[in-house]
Amino acid sequence: MIGKKIRLQRILNRNTGKTIIVPMDHGVTVGPIPGLIDMATTINRVAEGGANAILMHKGIVETGHRSSGKDIGLIVHLSASTVLAPDSNAKTLVCSVEEAVRLGADAVSIHVNIGANTEAEMLAKMGMVSRACREWGMPLLAMMYTRGAKIKNEYDVKVVKHGARVGAELGADIVKVNYTGSPQSFSEVVEGCPVPVVIAGGEKMETDREILDMVKGSIKAGGAGVSIGRNVFQHKNPEIIVRKISEIVHGTKK
């Protein structure tokens, strides 16, 4: 699996084994929100701040290509739904691993909502994607969220660690989950998942301190980094917040 290892090194810091990913796939889900209008500028700012990778849908890749400036890894997102759908938790495949290979992706990602009415279909699609990733030597990031009638609290460590383990069991190389609120509880998630675990950024936060405390807690628990969208690309200074996150994730400042 040398191809997969080589590609993983493009989205993970080789020295720390950790990563800072900035997902920018929100345009499909909620439309052209602030921060995603001028994609070229936003991508430039997060790259200069030190992000390891950006994540986007296939149609925006050309906008995200950088012929100059600081390099940054590319993760192509394969699944989607919109807030306008009758069931926005039902994710469907809108891109293939083969398409991502042709686009020059360093990795692909898929979104699965554990507990949703369409969980079975999403797990089946993840199985198909995982198999294709093995055939092509393509790293797979699985966004494993716990959402559905049986889920009372999607940040509960019991369901979060279950979701993380499902991602690893089905072939993900990196799993993305919600932060459970404390280093103590999140350590259970990390311990129960045999592949690197990164945290989601969640809803837009009021202060930098909230963001950074969450990042610190996840790293203290053994997390492998972050995949933070709105709290980075909608920040008034994306470069600065990425640098601050990097200080915690990669230890770039003592």
N, C-alpha and C positions, 0 to 999 in steps of 0.2 A: 504493500500500500504506500509506496514511496511518493506517488503523485499526491495522495491525500496529505501526507506529512509535509511535503513542500508547500502545498497551498495553505495548510494551517499556519505555517510560519509567516505567511503574508498577512494574517489577521490576528495573530498572537505575538506579543512581544517576546523575542527569542530569549532574552535574559531573565524575564520574570515569569514567563508562561501565562501571563494574564493579558486581558484585552479591554479596550474601550471602544465600544461599537455605538455608532449614532444611527438608529433606525429612522428612515425618512419615507416610510411606506404609507403614511397617514393620508396622503392625497386620495387614495382609493376609498378608504374607510369614511373620512369626514370631509373630503374636498380640499381645495387649496387654502389651507389655514396659514396664518402669519408664520413666517420662517421658511415656508415651502413655496413661496411665490417665485423668488429669484433663487433657483436651486444652485446655480453656479457660484453665487456669492456665499451662500450658506455652506456649501461643501468646501469651498476654499477656506472659510473661517474655521471650521472644525478640524480640517486637515492641518492648518497652521497651528492650531491649539495642541495637536498631538494625538488626535484620535487614531486608533489602529485601523478602523474599518467603517464604512458607511453601508447602509442596507436600504435597498430600494427595489421598486418594480421594474420589469424589463423595459418598458417604454420610456423610462427616465434615465436609463444608463448612459445614453449619448450625452445628456446634459451633465452627468456626473463624471464623465471621463476628463482626466487632467493630463494635458500634454506638457505641463510645466509646473513648477512648484513642488511642494512636499508630497511624496507618494502616500497613498492610502489604499487599504484593501477594499475589495468590492464583494458584497454579499447580495445575491439576487433573491428576492422573496418570491416564493412560488404560489402562495395561497392568498385568498382575498374574500371580503364581504363588505357591504356598506351599511351604514346606520339606517339607510332607507329600506332595507330588506325586512320582510316579515319576521325573520329570525337572523339577526346579525351575528349570532354565535356560530352559525353554520358556515364554515370556511370551505371554499372550493378551490381546486387547483386551476391556476390561470397561466402557468408557465411550467416548462419541463426542465429536467437536469440537462438534457441535450441542448436546449435553447440557451441555458445559462453558460454552458461550456463555450458555445459560439460567441457569446457576449463577452467572454474573457473573465468570468466570475472566478473569484478565489474560494467562494463557498456559496451554498444556497441555504435558504431558511424556509421553514414551514410552521404554520400556526395551528395548534390543536387545542380545542376547548374540552377538557376532561369534565364529564358530567353533563354536557349539553345534550339536547335531544338527538343530535346528529353525531354523537361521539363515535359510533361504530363506523360511519362513513369516513370520518376524518382519520381514524386509526388505520383504516384500510389504505387510504391515500398515503399516509405516512409510511406504511410498509412498502408500498410501491416506490416511493421516492427514496427511501433508505436503500432499497435494492439497487436502484439506478445509480445512487451515489457511490456504492461499492464498485459497481462496474466501471464507472468513470473516474474513480479516485477523487471524488468531490466531497469535501467536508460538509456536514449537515448540522445546522443550528436549528434546534427545535424549541419553539416558543410554546411552553406548556402552561396553559392557564386553567384554573379550576372554576368553572362557571356552569350553573345549572340548578335544577329544582332541589337537588339534595345538598347543594353547597350553601351553607348558611353564612360562611365567611371565607372569601377567597384568599385571605391572608393567613388562615389557620394553618399552623405547621403540619398538622395531620394530613390535610389535603394537598398542601404545597409539596411536601416531600413525596407523596404518592405520585403527583404529576411529574415531578423531576425523575423519579425512578422509571415511570412509563417511558419517558423520552429516551433514557439510556437503554432500557430493555429493547426498544424498537430500533436502535441503531444510531441515535444522535451522537455526534462528536462533541457538541456543546449544548447545554440545556439552559434555557432562559425561563426564569420564574419570578413571581412576586417576592419581594422581601417580606419576611415574616414579623418584622418589628424589633427584633433584638438579636445580638450575636449568639446568645444562648439557644434560642429557638432555631435560628438559621443554621447553626452548626449541625442540627439534626438533618436538615435538608442536604447539606454537603456530604455528611457521613453516609447517608443512604443512597448517594448517587455516584457511581464509579467513573463518571466523566465530568469535566469542568462545568461549574454552575455559575452563570452570570445573572445579575438582577435586572429587572425591568425598572424603568423610571417612574411609571405611573402617571397620575394626573399632574398638571402644572403646579409646582409648589410656590409658596410665597417668598421664601428666603433661600439664599445659598446655603445657610447653615443646615436647613432641613435636608437638602440634597446631600451635602457632604457628610452629615452624620449617618445617613442611610448607607452611603458608600463605605464609610469607615467600619460600620457594624458588619457589613457583608464580608469585607476583607478580613476583619478580625476572626470571623467564623470560618475562614478558609475558602471563601468565594474566589472565583477566577476573574472577576471584573464586572463590568456593567454593560448594559445595552439600554442607553437612556436617550429618548427622543425629544419630546417637548421641553423638558427641563434643560436641554442643551440648545436645540435649534431655535427655540423661542426666547432664549435668554438675551438680555440686552447686549451682552458681550460673550458670544459663544466661545471665542478663543480662550478667554480668561477662565470660564467655568470648566472647560476641558482641561486646561493646565492644572487647575486646582484638583480636579478628579484624578489626573495623572499622578500628582504628588502622592496621593493616597494609594492608588492601584499599583503604580510602578515604583513608588518610592523615589521619585525624581528630585525631591527636595527634602532634606533632613530637617 
